[in-house]
Amino acid sequence: MLRSLRHLASARPASLVALGFVAVLLLAAIIGPSVVPYDPLATNVSRSLEAPSFDHWCGTDQLGRDIFSRVVAATRLDVAIAVSAVAISFVIGNSVGAACGFFGGALDQWIGRLVDVLMAFPLFVVAMAMVAVLGNTVANVIYATALINLPFYIRFSRTEVAVRRNAGYVQAARLGGAGDAGVLFGVLLPNILPGLMVQMSINLGWAILNASGLSFIGVGVRPPAPEWGILVSEGAQFILTGQWWVAAWPGLALMFAVLAFNLAGDALRDLFDVRSRA
């Protein structure tokens, strides 16, 4: 692993920086709400819409809440939604997709048609409709985000397993006494893990963007919970009047989070895929 990190630092310094930023995001999600200088929900109307200063590094919003504290506290909720949604879609999507690619037949055909139907609709609209019907709670945002991520894992796993199911190392595993489950989960899935890591990293960024987008239009997480989409939505009305900081800081946090997760995908591929370093 240390050798891989040294190779990454010399060959892809931007990816190493992205991994560092992801680590900062995860640290902020874990300890951020407990170390921020102000209560992210505490209001002080007498200090509303103050510009960034030594007292309030990122300024205050229309209710006098400290924007820096709210942006940092929002990291936990956004990252938790993204990680939970991607974990659900990763487990279900890869299991279903790998089974389709390995066994084929009617299962492959039916699942393939269902995936085609799901992807025929704009995925954000599907998530928006699902949350609107079930209710705008954090749990429903997670389920909706997981649902629209499923096609990516099903298609990826199905294709990669179908290509490899008759490979030499698979036949060797069968000769060694491995059954279908052993071949599928012990041989094939570990071999497609580097590509899955890249897909997961990209989906994490997209899941954060999706959750924030739902909150921005009012069908995601409910105010006054600190969440990046809510913060951008609340601050958008003040841009034209000159209070740019209300929307700018949560918008920048959202942008860098998505960018970091996308760049981290390349770094993870280099770390886990030996062929990329050959």
C-alpha positions in Angstrom: 0.0 0.0 0.0 2.9 2.4 0.8 4.4 1.6 -2.6 1.1 2.3 -4.3 0.8 5.7 -2.4 4.3 6.7 -3.5 3.4 5.8 -7.1 0.2 7.8 -6.8 2.0 10.8 -5.4 4.4 10.9 -8.3 2.1 9.9 -11.1 -1.2 11.5 -10.1 -0.7 14.2 -7.4 -4.2 15.6 -8.1 -5.7 12.2 -7.2 -3.7 12.1 -3.9 -5.0 15.6 -3.1 -8.5 14.4 -3.8 -8.0 11.4 -1.4 -6.8 13.9 1.2 -9.9 16.1 0.7 -12.2 13.0 1.0 -10.4 12.2 4.3 -11.1 15.8 5.5 -14.7 15.4 4.5 -15.1 12.1 6.4 -13.3 13.7 9.5 -15.6 16.7 9.3 -18.6 14.4 9.1 -17.5 12.5 12.2 -16.4 15.2 14.5 -17.5 18.4 12.7 -20.8 19.1 14.5 -19.1 18.7 17.9 -16.2 21.2 17.2 -17.9 24.0 15.3 -17.7 27.4 17.1 -21.5 28.0 17.2 -24.7 25.9 17.4 -25.7 25.5 13.8 -29.4 25.9 14.8 -29.1 28.8 17.1 -30.6 32.0 15.8 -29.6 35.7 16.5 -31.7 38.0 14.3 -29.7 41.0 15.6 -26.7 39.7 13.6 -28.5 38.6 10.5 -26.7 38.7 7.1 -23.4 39.8 8.5 -20.5 39.6 6.1 -17.5 37.2 6.8 -15.5 38.5 9.8 -13.3 37.2 12.7 -16.4 36.4 14.7 -18.2 34.6 11.9 -15.7 33.3 9.3 -18.3 32.7 6.6 -20.8 35.3 7.7 -24.3 34.8 9.0 -27.6 34.0 7.3 -31.0 35.7 7.4 -31.6 34.4 10.9 -28.2 35.2 12.3 -27.0 31.6 12.2 -23.3 31.0 11.7 -22.8 29.8 8.2 -19.4 28.1 8.8 -21.0 26.0 11.6 -23.9 25.1 9.4 -21.8 24.1 6.4 -19.5 21.9 8.6 -22.5 20.4 10.4 -24.2 19.7 7.1 -21.2 17.5 6.1 -22.4 14.7 8.4 -25.9 14.6 7.0 -24.9 14.8 3.3 -22.1 12.2 3.6 -24.3 9.9 5.7 -27.0 10.0 3.0 -24.5 9.4 0.2 -22.7 6.5 2.0 -25.9 4.8 3.1 -27.5 5.1 -0.4 -24.4 3.9 -2.2 -23.9 1.0 0.2 -27.5 -0.2 -0.4 -27.2 0.1 -4.1 -23.7 -1.5 -4.1 -24.8 -4.6 -2.2 -28.1 -5.1 -4.0 -27.0 -4.0 -7.5 -23.8 -6.0 -7.6 -25.5 -9.2 -6.3 -28.3 -8.9 -8.8 -26.0 -7.9 -11.7 -23.4 -10.6 -10.9 -26.1 -13.3 -10.8 -27.5 -12.1 -14.1 -24.1 -12.2 -15.8 -23.2 -15.5 -14.3 -26.4 -17.5 -14.8 -27.9 -15.6 -17.8 -31.2 -16.9 -19.0 -34.7 -15.6 -18.0 -33.3 -13.8 -14.9 -30.9 -11.8 -17.1 -33.6 -10.9 -19.6 -36.2 -9.8 -17.0 -33.7 -7.8 -14.9 -32.3 -6.2 -18.1 -35.8 -5.0 -19.1 -36.5 -3.6 -15.7 -33.2 -1.7 -15.7 -34.0 -0.4 -19.2 -37.4 0.8 -18.0 -35.9 2.6 -15.0 -33.2 4.3 -17.0 -35.7 5.4 -19.6 -36.9 8.1 -17.1 -34.7 11.0 -15.9 -33.3 9.5 -12.7 -33.5 12.7 -10.7 -37.2 13.0 -11.6 -37.7 9.4 -10.4 -36.0 10.2 -7.1 -38.1 13.4 -6.8 -41.4 11.5 -7.5 -40.5 8.8 -5.0 -39.7 11.2 -2.2 -42.8 13.3 -3.0 -45.0 10.2 -2.7 -43.4 8.6 0.4 -42.6 11.8 2.2 -39.5 14.0 2.5 -37.6 12.3 5.2 -33.9 11.4 5.4 -34.7 7.7 5.1 -36.8 8.2 1.9 -34.1 10.4 0.4 -31.6 7.5 1.0 -34.0 4.9 -0.5 -34.7 7.1 -3.6 -31.0 7.8 -4.1 -30.2 4.1 -3.7 -32.9 3.2 -6.3 -31.6 5.4 -9.0 -28.0 4.2 -8.4 -29.0 0.5 -8.9 -28.8 0.4 -12.7 -25.2 1.4 -12.7 -24.1 -1.4 -10.5 -26.4 -4.0 -12.1 -25.1 -3.2 -15.6 -21.5 -3.0 -14.6 -21.4 -6.2 -12.6 -23.5 -8.1 -15.2 -21.2 -7.1 -18.1 -17.9 -7.7 -16.2 -19.0 -11.1 -14.8 -20.4 -12.2 -18.2 -17.1 -11.5 -19.8 -15.1 -13.4 -17.1 -17.3 -16.3 -16.3 -15.4 -18.7 -18.6 -11.9 -17.4 -18.0 -9.1 -19.7 -17.1 -8.9 -18.8 -13.5 -12.6 -19.5 -13.1 -12.2 -22.9 -14.6 -9.3 -23.5 -12.3 -11.4 -22.6 -9.3 -14.1 -25.0 -10.5 -11.5 -27.8 -10.8 -10.4 -26.9 -7.3 -13.9 -27.8 -6.0 -15.5 -24.3 -5.8 -19.3 -24.2 -6.4 -21.2 -21.5 -8.2 -21.4 -19.3 -5.0 -17.7 -19.7 -4.4 -16.8 -18.8 -8.0 -19.1 -15.9 -8.1 -18.3 -14.3 -4.7 -14.8 -15.6 -4.1 -13.3 -15.3 -7.6 -15.3 -13.1 -10.0 -16.5 -10.3 -7.8 -13.0 -9.7 -6.3 -11.6 -9.4 -9.8 -14.0 -6.6 -10.7 -13.6 -4.8 -7.4 -11.2 -2.1 -8.8 -13.8 -1.0 -11.4 -16.5 -1.1 -8.7 -14.4 1.2 -6.5 -14.2 3.8 -9.2 -18.0 3.5 -9.7 -18.6 3.8 -6.0 -16.5 6.9 -5.7 -18.3 8.6 -8.6 -21.7 7.5 -7.2 -20.9 9.0 -3.8 -20.4 12.4 -5.4 -23.5 12.1 -7.5 -25.5 10.9 -4.5 -24.5 14.0 -2.5 -25.5 16.1 -5.5 -28.8 14.3 -5.8 -29.7 14.7 -2.1 -28.8 18.3 -2.2 -30.8 18.9 -5.4 -33.9 17.3 -3.8 -33.4 19.6 -0.7 -32.9 22.6 -2.9 -36.3 22.2 -4.6 -38.0 21.5 -1.3 -38.7 17.7 -1.5 -35.6 16.5 0.3 -34.4 17.1 3.9 -36.6 19.5 5.8 -35.4 22.8 7.2 -34.0 23.9 9.6 -31.7 20.8 9.4 -28.2 21.9 8.2 -27.9 20.5 4.7 -26.0 21.9 1.7 -28.9 22.0 -0.7 -31.1 23.7 1.9 -28.3 26.3 2.6 -27.9 27.1 -1.1 -31.7 27.4 -1.5 -32.0 29.7 1.5 -29.1 31.8 0.3 -30.1 32.1 -3.4 -32.6 34.8 -2.7 -29.9 37.1 -1.3 -27.4 36.9 -4.1 -28.9 39.8 -6.1 -28.9 42.0 -3.0 -25.2 41.5 -2.4 -25.2 38.9 0.4 -23.3 36.4 -1.7 -21.8 34.5 1.2 -25.1 33.0 2.3 -25.2 30.7 -0.8 -21.5 30.8 -1.8 -20.0 28.8 1.0 -22.4 25.8 1.0 -22.2 25.9 -2.8 -18.4 25.7 -2.7 -18.5 22.9 -0.1 -20.9 20.9 -2.4 -18.7 21.5 -5.4 -15.5 20.4 -3.8 -17.1 17.3 -2.3 -18.4 16.1 -5.7 -15.1 17.0 -7.3 -13.1 15.2 -4.7 -15.1 12.0 -4.9 -14.9 12.0 -8.7 -11.1 12.4 -8.6 -10.7 9.9 -5.8 -12.2 7.3 -8.1 -9.0 7.4 -10.3 -6.8 7.2 -7.2 -8.7 4.2 -5.8 -8.3 2.5 -9.2 -4.6 3.0 -9.1 -4.3 1.8 -5.5 -6.3 -1.4 -6.0 -5.7 -2.3 -9.7 -2.2 -3.7 -10.2 -2.6 -3.6 -14.0 -2.9 0.2 -13.9 0.6 0.5 -12.4 2.2 -2.0 -14.8 
